[in-house]
Each structure stands twice: as structure tokens, then as C-alpha cells.
Amino acid sequence: MPGKITFKTISGKLDPDPEPYADFTTLVVPIKRAGNLIIVEAQVDSLEGNFVLDTGAPGLVLNETYFRYLPNIDDQEAAGINGASSSSFTTYVRNFKILDLQYSRLTAHVTDLSFIENGRNIKILGLLGTRLFSKFAITVDIFHNVLYIQKLDKNGNIPESERIFHDRLMVSPFKLLNDVIFLKGTINNYTLWFAFDTAAETNLLDYDRTKKMIPSMQVIGRSKLTGVGGSNFEVLYAKFDELTVADHTFTKNRTLITDLEKMGKAYGHTMDGILGYDFFARGIFTINFVKKEFEMYIYNN
């Protein structure tokens, strides 16, 4: 997670992307795993390869190693848990597709993703962020390594005949702020707002915003990270008993506790924490981007 990046546009608004071509009702996409990352194969023009499913990214993000030649149409700032990263830029790509989900033109951010490749020893072309799925519901079954992308009916629901899972554990509304999913939850009776991030390999809490809760947790490790400019900051690793989202309480939770201020600025919203792999690995989850609902189905809770 220390390399995690988010984006903030510096200059003006860009033209909206055209609607995708989607000749399916339910698209079944195989996924691979690289550590706790969810990997999906997709294609940009004639180049096909691995992309990380990343609900912490606003849209399509491309690795500058392979796409630095694309035209620069807008400058970007990128930020991460350990500070601002190198400059990025915005571009357009043609003919992006995930199987039968196809975009004739798509806005994309180009930045350095070498930290993912080096950390996981896998070639990564980019990240798949939330705007790619804004008209759909996606369901991730990491136990069978399948991603379902589904069209919705006129009421914003998955048609009953197309529902894959029925044994629902919980459902929660979410806010979509600057294309980032925010879920409301409680930890040990403290109410918090979490960004939900499928590319976060662990849960995270912001130290300043949650330090009053630390005495109720069991701190099991401490380490120091070096940020941009050589500044050092401490990271705690802790266990806690109860995380409640909607009407379901998850027990035996783990989290990193560190400074998330820079990530909050990049998101454009302060946040108390981030729910990542340690959270969503509890079950099969669905994100309905039209109704703004998050569902989880029983697998292992």
C-alpha cells in the first residue's frame, strides 16, 4: 500500500467520454491475483495485458512505461500515502476493451506504476477505476477468480434472472465523491467514513482522526516509512474487535494506522480510513454504481 496513488486534476474540464458499447447482459471476466491485488486482462488499441481493478482510481490509469508516447492534453498531480509522486498527465486512448465491454474513446491518466510491477514482479499496463463501470454493477468473487460486469434495468437493479448470488450478508448505500466510493461504518462504536479501495492490500486508518480509538485496539507492530523529502512517519499495525458496516458486524479485524492527509487531499475529501483487501476478502461483493449500493454475500465471514 505505501505506493498507492490518487489523482487531482490541475487544469480545466475535459470533454466527456462517449458511452461504451456493451453487447451483453452479464459479462463474465476471469481475474488473476498478484498478492492481494485483483488483476483483469484488458486491451488498449493493439496492446493487451494486465490491469489492476482499483476503485480508488477515478478512471483508466496507464503505466507511463508503456504509454509515455500518448499526447498530453492535461497535467495532473498524483499523491500517495507517502506523499506526492512524480508528475502525471491526461490523455485519450482509442479502442479500449475488456472482452465485450468496449470504449471507442476514453480519457486516461498516465503515470509511473513501476512500484506495482517491482513489488509484485508482474507487468502492469494500468489501473481500472470507477468511471469505467459507472453505468453498471460489478461483482467480484475472489474465491473463484471471477469478475461479473452487469447491465441494469430501468430502475437501476440487476435483473432478477441475472442475479448470480442471493445469500446476501449486508447492503449499504455509499457516496461517490470525486469518483471515490465512501462507506459509513463504525469501529468499536466510533462512527467513521471509509474510502473503499479494491487496490488497497490492507485496511488503513488515519492516525490523527482515529487516535482516540487506539487504546481500544491491540497494537501488534510498528514501523517507519520515509516520505517525499526524506520525512519519516510512523505506521502502526493493530487488531480490533468490531467493524460494523450497515447492519453487519465483522470481527477479528486488522488495520494499518498512519497519516492519510495527503491521500485525502488528492481525493478531494477527508477520510477516516480505507477499507481494502482485509475487508472485502470476507465475502463476495457487488458495487451498483447507478443505485450507489454496496452488497456483500456470504462466503467467509
C-alpha positions in Angstrom: 0.0 0.0 0.0 2.8 2.6 0.5 2.9 3.3 -3.2 -0.8 3.8 -3.6 -1.6 6.9 -5.8 -4.6 9.1 -6.4 -5.0 11.9 -8.9 -6.0 15.6 -8.8 -6.6 17.5 -12.0 -4.8 20.8 -12.2 -6.4 22.5 -15.2 -9.9 22.6 -16.8 -12.6 20.1 -17.6 -12.3 17.7 -20.4 -14.9 16.5 -22.9 -17.0 13.6 -21.6 -16.2 10.2 -22.9 -18.8 8.5 -25.2 -21.0 5.7 -23.9 -19.4 2.3 -24.0 -20.5 -0.5 -26.4 -21.8 -3.3 -24.3 -23.3 -6.2 -26.2 -24.1 -8.3 -23.1 -26.4 -8.6 -20.1 -23.8 -10.2 -17.8 -20.1 -10.2 -18.8 -18.0 -12.9 -17.1 -14.4 -11.8 -16.8 -11.6 -14.1 -15.4 -9.4 -12.4 -12.8 -5.9 -13.3 -11.7 -4.2 -12.5 -8.4 -1.0 -10.7 -7.6 -0.7 -10.8 -3.8 -3.9 -9.2 -2.7 -4.4 -7.3 -6.0 -7.2 -8.2 -8.4 -5.8 -8.4 -12.0 -8.0 -8.2 -15.1 -6.8 -8.5 -18.7 -7.8 -5.6 -21.0 -6.7 -4.1 -24.3 -5.7 -0.6 -25.4 -5.5 -0.4 -29.2 -3.4 -3.5 -30.1 -1.7 -3.8 -26.7 -3.2 -6.4 -24.3 -2.2 -7.1 -20.8 -2.7 -6.9 -17.0 -4.7 -4.1 -15.3 -5.4 -3.8 -11.6 -9.0 -3.4 -10.5 -8.8 -0.2 -8.5 -11.9 1.6 -7.1 -9.5 4.1 -5.5 -8.7 5.4 -9.0 -11.1 7.8 -10.8 -11.0 6.0 -14.2 -8.4 4.5 -16.5 -4.8 4.9 -15.4 -2.0 3.9 -17.7 1.6 3.0 -16.9 4.0 5.5 -18.4 6.5 2.8 -19.1 4.3 1.6 -22.0 2.2 4.8 -22.8 4.5 7.8 -22.4 4.2 8.4 -26.1 0.5 9.3 -25.9 -0.5 13.0 -26.3 -0.5 15.2 -23.2 -3.9 17.0 -23.0 -3.9 18.0 -19.3 -1.4 18.0 -16.4 -2.0 16.1 -13.2 -0.9 15.9 -9.6 -0.5 12.4 -8.2 -0.4 11.7 -4.5 0.1 8.6 -2.3 0.3 7.5 1.3 4.0 8.6 1.4 3.5 12.0 -0.3 3.3 13.4 -3.8 4.7 11.3 -6.6 6.1 12.3 -10.0 4.0 14.4 -12.4 1.4 12.7 -14.5 -0.6 13.7 -17.5 -4.0 13.1 -19.0 -4.6 11.7 -22.5 -7.2 10.0 -24.7 -7.0 6.4 -25.9 -8.9 4.7 -28.6 -10.4 1.2 -28.7 -10.2 0.2 -25.0 -11.9 -3.0 -24.2 -12.5 -5.7 -21.5 -13.8 -8.6 -23.6 -17.2 -7.3 -24.9 -17.1 -4.0 -22.9 -15.7 -1.6 -25.4 -14.9 2.1 -25.4 -14.3 3.9 -28.7 -12.5 6.7 -26.8 -11.6 7.0 -23.2 -9.9 9.6 -21.0 -6.9 8.2 -19.2 -4.2 9.3 -16.7 -0.6 8.3 -17.5 1.8 8.0 -14.5 4.6 5.8 -13.1 3.2 2.4 -11.9 6.7 0.8 -11.7 6.3 0.3 -7.9 3.5 -2.2 -8.5 5.5 -4.1 -11.1 8.6 -4.2 -9.0 6.7 -5.1 -5.8 4.7 -7.9 -7.5 7.1 -8.9 -10.3 4.3 -8.7 -12.9 3.8 -6.5 -15.9 1.0 -4.0 -15.3 -0.3 -1.8 -18.1 -2.6 0.2 -15.9 -5.5 0.5 -13.3 -9.2 0.2 -13.9 -11.0 2.8 -11.9 -14.6 3.6 -11.0 -15.7 5.7 -14.1 -15.2 2.7 -16.3 -18.2 1.0 -14.6 -20.4 4.0 -13.9 -23.4 2.5 -15.8 -23.0 -1.0 -14.5 -22.9 -3.2 -11.4 -19.8 -5.2 -10.8 -19.5 -8.3 -8.7 -16.1 -9.6 -7.5 -15.8 -13.3 -6.5 -12.2 -13.6 -5.4 -12.8 -17.2 -4.3 -13.5 -18.4 -7.8 -11.5 -15.6 -9.5 -14.4 -14.1 -11.5 -15.5 -10.5 -12.1 -19.1 -10.0 -13.3 -20.0 -6.8 -15.1 -23.8 -6.5 -15.4 -26.2 -4.2 -17.1 -29.0 -2.7 -15.0 -32.7 -2.4 -15.6 -34.6 0.9 -15.8 -34.8 1.1 -12.0 -31.0 0.6 -11.6 -31.3 -3.0 -10.5 -29.6 -6.2 -11.7 -32.4 -8.1 -13.4 -33.6 -10.9 -11.1 -32.9 -13.5 -13.8 -29.3 -12.3 -14.0 -28.5 -12.3 -10.3 -25.6 -14.7 -9.5 -25.7 -14.6 -5.7 -28.7 -14.5 -3.4 -27.5 -15.2 0.2 -26.8 -11.5 1.0 -24.9 -10.7 4.1 -25.3 -6.9 4.1 -26.2 -4.0 1.9 -25.1 -0.4 2.4 -25.6 2.9 0.5 -22.4 4.7 -0.5 -21.4 8.2 -1.5 -19.5 8.6 -4.7 -17.3 11.7 -4.2 -14.8 12.6 -6.9 -15.3 9.1 -8.3 -14.3 7.6 -5.0 -16.6 5.2 -3.0 -17.2 6.2 0.6 -18.9 3.8 3.1 -20.1 4.7 6.5 -19.1 2.4 9.3 -18.2 2.1 13.0 -15.2 0.7 14.8 -15.7 0.0 18.5 -18.7 2.3 18.5 -16.9 5.3 16.8 -18.6 6.4 13.5 -16.2 6.7 10.6 -16.2 7.3 6.8 -14.1 4.9 4.8 -12.9 5.1 1.1 -13.5 1.6 -0.4 -10.4 0.7 -2.4 -10.0 -2.7 -4.2 -6.3 -1.9 -4.7 -5.6 -1.4 -1.0 -3.9 -4.5 0.2 -4.9 -3.9 3.7 -7.3 -1.7 5.7 -5.9 1.7 6.8 -6.9 4.3 9.4 -5.8 7.9 9.6 -3.8 8.4 12.8 -5.0 11.9 13.7 -8.6 11.2 13.0 -8.7 7.8 14.9 -6.0 8.1 17.6 -8.7 8.2 20.3 -9.6 4.7 19.3 -6.1 3.2 19.6 -6.3 2.4 23.3 -9.2 0.0 22.5 -7.1 -1.8 19.9 -4.2 -4.2 20.2 -1.1 -2.8 18.6 0.9 -5.7 17.2 3.6 -3.9 15.2 5.3 -0.5 14.5 7.4 0.6 11.6 8.6 3.8 9.9 8.1 4.9 6.3 10.2 7.6 4.6 8.1 10.1 2.7 8.8 12.6 -0.1 11.6 14.9 1.0 13.0 12.4 3.5 10.5 12.9 6.2 9.7 9.9 8.4 6.4 8.9 9.8 5.3 6.0 12.0 2.9 3.3 10.9 1.1 1.1 13.5 -0.3 -2.3 12.8 -3.3 -3.1 15.0 -6.1 -5.6 15.6 -9.6 -4.6 16.8 -12.8 -6.5 17.6 -15.7 -4.9 15.8 -16.1 -3.2 12.4 -19.8 -2.5 11.5 -21.0 -1.6 8.1 -24.7 -1.2 7.6 -26.3 -3.8 9.9 -23.4 -6.3 9.9 -20.6 -6.5 12.3 -17.3 -8.0 11.2 -15.0 -9.4 14.0 -11.2 -10.1 14.2 -10.2 -7.1 12.1 -6.7 -5.8 11.2 -5.6 -2.4 10.1 -2.6 -0.1 9.4 -2.7 3.2 11.2 -0.8 6.1 9.5 -1.1 9.6 8.1 -3.7 9.7 5.3 -3.9 13.5 5.0 -2.2 13.6 1.6 -4.4 10.9 0.2 -7.4 12.8 1.5 -6.3 16.0 -0.3 -5.9 14.0 -3.5 -9.3 12.5 -3.2 -10.7 16.0 -2.5 -12.3 14.8 0.7 -11.1 14.0 4.2 -11.5 10.4 5.2 -11.1 8.4 8.4 -9.8 5.3 6.8 -9.7 3.0 3.8 -11.4 -0.4 3.5 -9.2 -2.8 1.4 -8.5 -6.4 1.0 -8.8 -7.3 4.7 -12.4 -6.1 4.5 -13.6 -7.3 1.1 -11.9 -10.7 1.4 -14.7 -11.6 3.9 -17.2 -12.3 1.1 -18.3 -11.8 -2.5 -19.1 -8.1 -3.1 -21.2 -6.2 -5.6 -20.9 -2.4 -6.3 -24.0 -1.0 -8.0 -22.8 2.4 -9.4 -26.2 3.5 -10.5 -28.1 2.9 -7.2 -24.9 3.6 -5.2 -25.2 0.4 -3.2 -22.6 -1.9 -1.9 -23.6 -5.5 -1.2 -21.7 -8.4 0.3 -22.6 -12.1 0.0 -21.6 -14.9 2.4 -18.5 -16.8 1.6 -16.2 -16.5 4.6 -17.2 -14.1 7.4 
